[in-house]
């Protein structure tokens, strides 16, 4: 149990890996059973999730990543909610994570894209 990553640590790793654009590090937080819900659809499993994050990282310019700010982050047991922005591309984004045994098993995303 002492080796088990906390929800906060897993989500923190996810955010750092995303900001670095490191797909291999991002994927360490997911399993074949993981599911990600977004306005673009639901993806399940490592191959589909990798494809989704590869597309996302491709859209995040250095300017956008430099402007990424966490507005609010709350953790409760296996659950985490993060509200963030990355102007000008993302006016706000909200992610909810369900973390179990050190892995993201469910994630939902919603966001308002900038002009």
N, C-alpha and C positions, 0 to 999 in steps of 0.2 A: 504494500500500500504506500510506503514512503516513496517509492520510485514513480508512482502514478502522477502524471502531470495534472495540474489543476485546470479548470476551465479557463481561468484568466491567463495562465501560461500558454495554453494551446492557442487561444485567440490572439494573444500577443505575438506568438510565433507566426501565425497566419498573416497578421498585419505587416510585420517586419518583412516577411518573404514576399508579400504582394508589393510593398513599397520598393523592394530591391528588384522586382521583376523576375524573381527566381522561381520558375515553374517547378523544378525538382523539389525545392524546399516547401513550396505551397502544397505539393502533393503528399508530403510526409504527414500532413494533418488529416488525411482522408483514408477511407478504406473502400474496398469493392462494394460494400453495402451502403456507402454514403449517398445522400440525396441532396441536391441543391435546387431550390425553387427560386425562380426569378420571373420578371415580366416577359422574358424571352422564351420561357418554357422551363420544364423540369429536366434535370440531367441526373443520371444515376450511374454509379460505378466510376472507377478510376479513369478509364479511357475517355468517357464523355465529360467528366469534370476537368480533366487535363485540357481537352479541346476548348472548353468554355473559358478557362483561365488563360490559355494561350491567346485567344481572341481578345480578352480583356486587357492583358498586359500589352498587347500590340497597339491598343488604343490609348494607353496612358503615357503621354509624353513626359519628358523630364520636367517641363513647366507644371503640368498637372500634378505630378507626384510631389513636386516641391511645395505645392499649395495644399497638400492633403492635411486636414486637421480633424482630430476627433472632437466632436462637440459634446458627446455624452457616452459613457460606457458604464453599464451595470451588469453585475454578475450575481447569480443566485443558484447555488448548487451546480447542476449540470447545464445551466442555461446562461447565455450572455447576450446582451443587446448593445449594439454600437451604432450611434448616429454620427455621421461624418460628412465632410465636404471636400471637394478637390476642384477648386475653381480654375478655369472657367468651365470645365467639362461637366462637373457634377455639382449642382447647386446643393443637393443633399443626398446622402445615401444612408440606408438603414439596413443593418444585418442582424438577424437573430440566429444564434448558434445553439445547437444541442450537442454537448460534448460528453462522451462516455469512454472510459478507459483510455484517456489521452488522445482521442480522435474525434474529429467533427463527424457526427453521424447524420445530422440534418442541419441545413442552413437555408435561410430565406433572405432574399435581397429585394429591396425596392429602392428606387431612386428617381430624382428629378434631374434630368440632364439639362445643362446650360445651353445657351445659344451659341 
